[in-house]
């Protein structure tokens, strides 16, 4: 059987047979070997061999690992591609590295993703897909920069000096002498990934989903076909369902998006959107809050004690961080998008999404058919985590939900007799947004009053200079 290596040079085992693969006679019926395809070597233009392996990344999805080798000239090349299609939204991962153990985090970089080490001030544009870890990713970047230094030294000494500074800092980072620093993977196709750890706190590992710009859709070969339906005055009618055509992000066939504006009492208006595709079965739900941006953020705390509390309505905005300290649960902004559901429904979705990422797709939840890449200690930690989450969902234990939203666009239903008041199990507090939050939300440079004067001053200065 031929050997296959991933992009960081580690041997990849063949796909394990399924539980039904071994029959009564011990014959492997469903075992799929590595696919081999004879293909042209781009180095010597003789025929080499491309090997393809479909495998599943823990916490992520299936990918195709491709390995090419040429026996004539010795040329080798490795890369990965997503086995699925473009996702509904783009995705941005950020990992804050603080210890050598963080270098072991697995990274999937698709061919549409850009990679940036912020403190190193180096950005790798979209290109070849990679399956590696943080150490392998940073090592590749530093080695690539180092490879062209001799030529830069002769042709562009100034560039050589600047690149040498980056290489020195990169080597220091690899040696563990420059913590902390941040890694960002931004993929408009939504097919890249940095593996999480259940012990990560807020700010350590972050995933943000975002709507692609028309330019990004065009670069991916997608087209915007969405139109809106309004009344004669151009306004959306509350509680009326609007339907408009769209393209399914899964199979690109025509589908329908449903939209409805709902007025939440003592809160604000929200828009609920649902997209479903009859051809491939794709479904998505999202909630957008309306109105102006408030001056302050809001932190809402709910103590969940009974099944009645599990039935409370809850709106989690896209910018909201959700924490349950007793359950060791932390959901970063953008991870689930906007959701309008119940407390039970929100926790159930978090649990199901995590299980789908951690356990094998064909394994039963809670069964032993988990990823072979999980260590025994890590498997036990996840088992204990899900056991606690299951008890909370079934109302067998008390816990606290803390929702911190810098845009104050999140909401929990109050059970107080006086409408608009909070019950004894809830607290709300406003807080001043941090500079980092203002920057991430794009509010730092936003000016809605007096901008005409600034424009006039700029015009006057330009006229003086000319």
C-alpha positions in Angstrom: 0.0 0.0 0.0 1.5 3.4 -0.9 2.3 5.9 1.8 0.8 9.3 2.0 2.2 12.3 3.8 0.5 15.5 4.9 1.9 19.0 4.2 4.0 19.0 7.3 5.7 15.7 6.4 3.8 13.5 8.8 2.6 10.1 7.7 -1.2 9.8 7.2 -2.8 6.5 8.0 -5.2 5.0 5.6 -8.9 5.4 6.2 -10.1 3.0 8.9 -12.8 0.4 7.9 -16.3 1.1 9.2 -18.0 -1.0 11.8 -19.8 -3.0 9.1 -16.6 -3.5 7.0 -15.5 -6.8 8.4 -18.0 -9.6 7.5 -18.3 -13.0 9.1 -15.3 -14.2 7.1 -13.1 -11.3 8.2 -13.3 -9.8 4.6 -13.0 -6.0 4.5 -15.9 -5.0 2.2 -16.2 -1.2 2.6 -12.5 -0.3 3.2 -11.5 2.4 0.7 -7.8 2.7 0.0 -5.9 5.8 -1.1 -6.9 6.7 -4.7 -3.9 6.9 -7.1 -4.0 8.9 -10.3 -1.1 9.1 -12.8 -0.5 12.7 -13.6 2.0 15.1 -15.2 5.0 16.3 -13.2 5.3 20.1 -13.5 9.0 19.9 -12.8 10.3 17.4 -15.4 7.1 16.9 -17.4 7.3 13.2 -17.0 4.4 11.2 -15.4 4.3 11.1 -11.7 1.7 9.8 -9.2 -1.0 11.8 -7.3 -2.6 10.1 -4.3 -5.9 11.3 -2.8 -7.2 10.6 0.6 -10.6 11.7 2.0 -10.3 12.1 5.8 -12.2 13.9 8.6 -10.6 16.6 10.8 -11.7 16.5 14.4 -14.0 19.4 15.3 -14.2 20.4 11.6 -15.3 18.5 8.5 -14.1 16.2 5.8 -11.1 17.3 3.6 -9.2 15.8 0.7 -5.5 15.4 1.2 -3.5 15.3 -2.1 0.1 14.2 -2.4 2.1 14.2 -5.6 5.5 12.6 -6.1 7.6 12.0 -9.2 10.1 9.1 -9.2 11.9 10.5 -12.2 13.1 13.8 -10.6 12.1 13.4 -7.0 9.7 16.4 -7.0 7.0 16.3 -4.3 4.0 18.5 -3.5 1.2 18.3 -0.9 -2.0 20.2 -0.4 -5.5 19.9 0.8 -9.0 20.9 -0.5 -12.3 21.0 1.2 -14.5 18.0 0.5 -17.6 20.2 0.8 -18.7 23.4 -0.9 -18.6 27.1 0.0 -20.2 27.9 3.3 -23.1 30.4 3.7 -20.7 32.9 5.4 -17.0 33.6 5.5 -15.1 32.8 8.7 -12.3 34.5 10.6 -10.4 32.6 13.3 -8.1 34.3 15.8 -5.8 32.4 18.2 -3.8 34.1 21.0 -0.7 32.0 21.6 0.6 32.2 25.2 2.5 28.9 25.6 4.5 26.4 23.6 1.5 24.0 23.8 -0.4 26.4 21.5 1.9 25.6 18.7 0.3 22.1 18.5 -3.1 23.5 17.5 -4.2 22.0 14.2 -4.7 24.5 11.3 -6.6 23.9 8.1 -5.9 26.6 5.5 -8.0 26.4 2.4 -6.8 27.8 -1.0 -9.1 30.9 -0.5 -7.8 31.8 3.0 -5.3 34.5 4.1 -3.1 34.0 7.1 -1.6 36.7 9.3 0.6 36.7 12.4 -0.4 40.2 13.7 2.7 40.9 15.9 5.0 39.7 13.1 3.2 42.0 10.6 3.3 39.3 8.0 0.3 38.3 5.8 0.2 35.2 3.6 -2.3 35.7 0.7 -4.7 33.0 -0.6 -2.9 30.2 -2.3 -2.2 26.5 -1.8 -4.3 24.7 0.8 -2.5 23.3 3.9 -3.2 20.9 6.7 -0.6 21.7 9.4 -0.3 23.1 12.9 0.6 26.6 14.1 4.3 25.7 14.4 4.4 24.3 10.9 2.6 27.3 9.5 5.0 29.8 11.1 8.0 27.7 10.2 6.9 27.6 6.5 6.5 31.4 6.5 9.9 32.0 8.0 11.7 29.5 5.8 10.1 31.0 2.7 11.3 34.4 3.7 14.8 33.2 4.4 15.0 31.3 1.1 15.2 34.6 -0.9 17.4 36.6 1.4 20.7 36.2 -0.6 19.0 37.6 -3.7 17.5 40.5 -1.8 20.8 41.3 -0.2 22.3 42.0 -3.6 19.3 43.5 -5.4 17.4 45.3 -2.6 19.5 45.9 0.6 16.8 47.9 2.3 14.2 45.1 1.8 16.8 42.6 2.9 17.2 44.4 6.2 13.5 44.6 6.9 12.9 41.0 6.0 15.9 40.0 8.2 14.2 41.7 11.2 11.0 39.7 10.5 12.9 36.5 10.2 14.7 37.1 13.5 11.4 37.9 15.3 9.8 34.8 13.7 12.6 32.6 15.0 12.2 34.1 18.5 8.5 33.4 18.3 9.2 29.8 17.4 11.6 29.5 20.3 8.9 30.6 22.7 10.6 34.0 23.4 7.9 36.3 22.1 4.6 35.3 23.8 1.9 36.4 23.5 1.1 36.9 19.9 -1.9 36.3 17.6 -2.6 34.2 14.5 -5.5 35.1 12.2 -6.9 32.9 9.5 -9.6 34.7 7.3 -11.4 32.6 4.7 -14.4 34.1 2.7 -15.3 30.6 1.6 -15.7 29.4 5.3 -13.6 26.3 4.8 -10.6 27.0 7.0 -10.2 26.2 10.7 -8.1 26.5 13.9 -8.8 23.7 16.4 -10.3 24.9 19.7 -9.7 23.6 23.2 -12.4 23.2 25.8 -10.2 25.0 28.3 -10.0 28.2 26.2 -11.4 31.2 27.9 -12.8 34.3 26.3 -10.2 36.0 24.1 -8.0 32.9 23.6 -9.7 31.3 20.6 -12.2 33.2 18.6 -14.4 32.4 15.6 -16.3 35.0 13.7 -18.6 34.4 10.8 -19.4 37.3 8.4 -21.4 38.0 5.3 -19.2 38.1 2.2 -18.9 41.3 0.2 -19.9 41.4 -3.4 -16.2 41.5 -4.3 -15.6 38.3 -2.3 -18.6 36.6 -3.9 -17.3 37.5 -7.3 -13.8 36.2 -6.5 -15.3 32.9 -5.4 -17.4 32.7 -8.5 -20.7 33.4 -6.7 -23.3 35.9 -7.7 -25.7 38.0 -5.6 -29.3 37.3 -6.7 -31.1 38.5 -3.6 -33.9 40.9 -3.9 -36.3 42.3 -1.2 -40.0 42.6 -1.0 -41.5 45.7 0.5 -44.9 47.4 0.6 -45.9 50.4 -1.6 -44.1 52.8 0.7 -40.9 50.8 0.8 -41.3 49.6 4.4 -41.2 46.1 5.8 -44.6 45.1 7.4 -44.2 43.6 10.9 -45.3 39.9 11.3 -45.6 39.4 7.6 -43.5 36.7 5.9 -41.6 37.9 2.8 -40.1 35.4 0.4 -37.4 36.3 -2.2 -35.2 34.2 -4.5 -31.6 33.3 -3.6 -28.9 30.8 -4.5 -28.2 27.9 -2.2 -24.6 28.2 -0.9 -24.4 24.4 -0.8 -25.4 23.4 -4.3 -25.8 26.8 -6.0 -29.3 25.8 -7.1 -32.2 28.4 -6.8 -33.8 28.4 -3.4 -36.0 30.6 -1.3 -35.2 32.9 1.7 -38.0 33.7 4.1 -37.9 36.9 6.1 -40.1 38.2 8.9 -39.9 41.2 11.2 -40.9 40.6 14.8 -41.5 43.2 17.5 -40.1 41.9 20.9 -42.1 43.6 23.7 -40.0 46.0 25.8 -37.0 45.4 23.5 -36.8 46.2 19.8 -37.6 44.9 16.4 -35.7 42.0 15.0 -35.6 40.4 11.6 -35.7 36.6 11.4 -34.3 35.0 8.2 -34.5 31.4 7.1 -33.1 29.8 3.9 -33.9 26.2 2.8 -33.0 24.3 -0.3 -35.2 21.5 -1.6 -32.4 20.1 -3.8 -29.6 19.4 -1.3 -31.5 19.9 2.0 -29.4 22.9 3.1 -31.0 25.0 5.9 -29.9 28.1 7.8 -31.4 30.5 10.3 -30.3 33.9 11.3 -31.6 36.9 13.3 -30.7 40.6 12.8 -31.5 43.3 15.3 -32.7 46.7 14.0 -32.5 50.3 15.3 -29.7 52.6 16.1 -26.4 51.6 17.8 -26.7 52.3 21.5 -24.1 54.4 23.4 -23.2 51.6 25.8 -23.0 47.8 25.8 -25.2 45.6 28.0 -24.5 42.6 30.2 -27.4 40.4 31.1 -27.2 37.6 33.7 -29.9 34.9 34.2 -29.9 32.3 37.0 -31.6 29.2 35.5 -33.2 27.1 38.3 -36.3 25.3 36.8 -37.8 24.0 33.6 -39.7 27.2 33.4 -36.5 29.1 33.0 -35.4 26.8 30.2 -38.5 27.9 28.3 -37.7 31.6 28.4 -37.3 33.4 25.1 -33.7 34.4 24.4 -32.1 36.5 21.6 -28.4 36.1 21.2 -27.0 38.8 18.9 -24.1 38.3 16.5 -21.8 40.5 18.7 -22.8 38.8 21.9 -20.5 36.6 24.1 -22.3 33.9 26.0 -20.9 32.2 29.1 -22.1 29.5 31.5 -19.4 29.4 34.2 -20.8 26.3 36.0 -20.9 24.4 32.6 -17.4 25.6 31.5 -19.1 26.9 28.4 -18.0 29.9 26.5 -19.4 31.0 23.1 -17.5 33.8 21.4 -19.2 36.5 19.2 -20.1 35.3 15.7 -19.9 31.6 16.5 -23.6 30.9 16.3 -24.6 34.1 14.5 -27.9 35.7 15.6 -30.4 33.3 17.3 -33.9 33.9 18.6 -35.0 30.8 20.5 -35.4 29.5 24.1 -32.7 28.9 26.7 -33.2 25.2 26.2 -33.1 25.6 22.4 -29.9 27.7 22.5 -28.0 25.2 24.8 -29.3 22.3 22.6 -27.9 23.9 19.5 -24.5 24.6 21.1 -24.4 21.0 22.3 -25.4 19.5 18.9 -22.9 21.7 17.0 -20.1 20.8 19.3 -20.9 17.1 19.0 -21.0 17.2 15.3 -17.6 18.8 15.3 -16.0 16.6 17.9 -17.5 13.2 17.2 -17.3 11.3 13.9 -20.2 12.2 11.6 -21.3 8.6 11.4 -21.0 7.9 15.1 -23.8 8.1 17.6 -23.7 10.9 20.1 -22.2 9.6 23.3 -20.9 6.4 21.7 -17.3 5.2 21.4 -17.1 6.0 17.7 -15.1 9.1 18.3 -12.2 10.5 16.4 -9.0 8.4 16.8 -7.1 11.7 17.0 -8.6 12.4 20.5 -6.4 11.3 23.4 -8.0 9.4 26.3 -7.7 12.4 28.6 -9.2 14.8 26.1 -12.0 12.3 25.3 -12.9 12.1 29.0 -12.9 15.9 29.4 -15.4 16.2 26.5 -17.5 13.3 27.8 -17.7 15.0 31.2 -18.5 18.4 29.6 -21.4 16.9 27.5 -22.7 15.1 30.6 -22.9 18.4 32.5 -24.5 20.1 29.5 -27.1 17.4 29.1 -28.1 17.7 32.8 -28.5 21.5 32.4 -30.7 21.0 29.3 -32.9 18.5 31.1 -33.3 20.8 34.1 -31.4 18.6 36.5 -28.9 21.3 37.6 -28.8 25.0 38.1 -26.5 27.2 36.1 -26.0 30.9 35.1 -26.1 32.4 31.7 -24.1 35.6 31.2 -24.6 37.5 27.9 -22.2 40.4 27.2 -23.2 42.3 24.1 -21.3 45.6 23.1 -24.2 46.5 20.8 -26.9 45.7 23.5 -28.6 43.6 20.9 -29.3 40.6 23.0 -32.4 39.8 25.2 -33.7 37.4 27.8 -37.4 37.2 28.6 -38.4 38.4 32.1 -41.0 36.6 34.1 -41.8 39.5 36.3 -45.5 40.4 36.8 -44.8 44.1 35.9 -44.1 44.3 32.1 -40.7 45.7 31.3 -39.3 44.9 34.7 -36.7 42.2 35.6 -37.5 39.2 37.8 -35.4 38.2 40.8 -33.3 35.8 38.7 -32.1 38.4 36.2 -29.8 41.4 36.3 -28.8 43.9 33.6 -26.1 46.4 33.6 -24.8 48.9 31.0 -21.1 49.3 30.4 -18.8 51.5 28.4 -17.4 49.7 25.4 -13.6 49.2 25.3 -11.5 50.7 22.6 -10.9 47.2 21.2 -14.7 46.6 21.0 -15.2 50.0 19.3 -12.5 49.1 16.7 -13.8 45.6 16.0 -17.4 46.9 15.5 -16.1 49.6 13.2 -17.3 52.4 15.4 -14.0 54.1 16.1 -13.9 56.0 12.8 -17.7 56.4 12.4 -18.9 60.0 12.4 -22.5 60.9 11.7 -22.6 64.5 12.8 -20.4 67.4 11.7 -18.7 65.4 8.9 -19.6 68.2 6.4 -17.3 70.5 8.2 -14.4 68.0 8.1 -15.0 67.5 4.4 -14.9 71.3 3.8 -11.7 71.6 5.8 -10.0 68.9 3.8 -11.1 70.6 0.5 -9.8 73.9 1.7 -6.4 72.4 2.7 -6.1 70.7 -0.7 -6.8 74.0 -2.4 -4.1 75.7 -0.4 -1.6 73.0 -1.2 -2.3 73.2 -4.9 
